[in-house]
Amino acid sequence: MQTVLLIRSNEAGMVYLNGRLAGETDGERPLALPVSPFGALFVELRPYSPGFLPLAVRLPLSRGAPVIAEPDPRMCAALWPDGVVELELTPQALPSPHAPEPIGRTGEISFLYTDAPAILCETPSGSFTHPLPEGALKPSASSVPSGVLFLGRLEDGGQYAAALGHDASALLLSVTGKSIIPLEDGSGLRLLHAYGDSVGHASLETWAASPQGWQMTLAEPMWEHGAPVRPDTPAAAAEAAVEAAQLGLMSEAMSYFAPAVPCAEALGRAAGYDGCVPLRSPLPDGRPAIGLMKMKNHVLTIVPAYYTSVPGGAASSWQLTGLEIHEDA
């Protein structure tokens, strides 16, 4: 099987492989290159945007699989069952020259937003800097009985909340969710946390402030879209079953199988993986399968989970009649 290197980056730029220009890539057009299954590959990305630094990484391969000794935040390598090695490159952004932006003021304390991102607090006793979640945009600030509550949006969607005490010296809360609604009396907030699965599982969390800090007091099961998204293809049914198992919802996972079909063992194995994805291309043997993800030795490995199905079912338009995981594929 020919080893193929698939290079992706959200930042458009020129790609060099082993010192030679290989092409270009951006968020929509990956670059596919045939490579040797053995030896080190030297990959360089030169972004077109002046706001990002060029990067160069070394990617050793052994029998077509990446061998990464130490994690590198600039790259993520994945190995697919069809022999494709996917390499996602993340160039570092240049430091922004923007000055801190005022957020608000309570008493003698001023709050400013920096695009680190962080909250800079200037107090009579000194300055404090508190980090915000990655991708946090400038928040709003409001006084609450426990101190100050900040609410803002994230670059890639969703919202975040951060809270400080009255002296602004400590970060008491930092959470993210699909949506966040503060309680009217300022004593807490409600956060919708979506798990990101295909059916749409979510939880509605209630957070309350106390002298010891903020604590989650209640988590209620919810649906991200108000109701479950019913799987309408065999692959979607297989993904839904595996995702439910990975969320610990084994009874729900088994409901996607036809009655009397033994599935507990396969679902138990599937639950040990880190996620589930559609395969990027059909496998050589032509059997239908989905991909199970596992991070091992700093490489995201996708193994096939073969399934069989028949039409009909209460939880889905299709019922699964088998699930088989090939870890050595």
Secondary structure, 3 states (H helix, E strand, C coil): CCCEEEEEECCCEEEEECCEEEEEECCCCCEEEECCCCEEEEEEEEECCCCECCEEEEEEEECCEECCCCCCCCEEEEECCCCEEEEEECCCECCCCCCCEEEEEECCEEEEEECCCEEEEEECCEEEEEECCCCECCCEEEEECCEEEEEEEECCCCEEEEEECCCCCCEEEEEEECEEEECCCCCEEEEEEECCCCCCEEEEEEEEEECCEEEEEEEEEEECCCCCCCCCCHHHHHHHHHHHHHCCCHHHHHCCECCCCCCHHHHHHHCCCCEEECCCCCCCCCCCEEEEEEEECCEEEEEEEEEEEEECCCCCCEEEEEEEECCCC
